[in-house]
Amino acid sequence: MGDPGPCACTTLRRATRAVTALYDAALSPMGLRITQFSVLRILERRGPLTITALAAAAALDRSTMGRNLEPLSRRRLVKLLSGEDQRERVVRLTPEGRAAIRRALPRWEGMQRQFRSFVKIASINRLVDRFENLKGV
């Protein structure tokens, strides 16, 4: 049996970490990481969400979302409120959060342009769709 080459999963994980580091570096002057910026953008588009729904929208588990919300809440970029069910918390974007998005958006857009100059987003989307379809197999 021939050498199968590097593990595809490990290679993709390395690529994901490298891309995350690039976006984090671009957003660093704004005091944000890409995961935090993404959370703010999701809330901007969808409005207030439960932590569970926000985690699902961001493709994070609930505990990871909680850790991402702590610094955003301390900076008053988001507000955590009680939900209809007292056990669930709702996250709302604040005016300060909207201002943070506006300030960070040009840096994010610059990284988007740079990334898209050498990677076709449609190719990544096809790869994700293909893998998600394999889950049920």
Secondary structure, DSSP 8 states (H G I E B T S, - for coil): -----S-HHHHHHHHHHHHHHHHHHHHGGGT--HHHHHHHHHHHHH-SEEHHHHHHHTT--HHHHHHHHHHHHHTTSEEEEE-SSTTSEEEEE-HHHHHHHHHHHHHHHHHHHHHHTTS-HHHHHHHHHHHHHHTT-
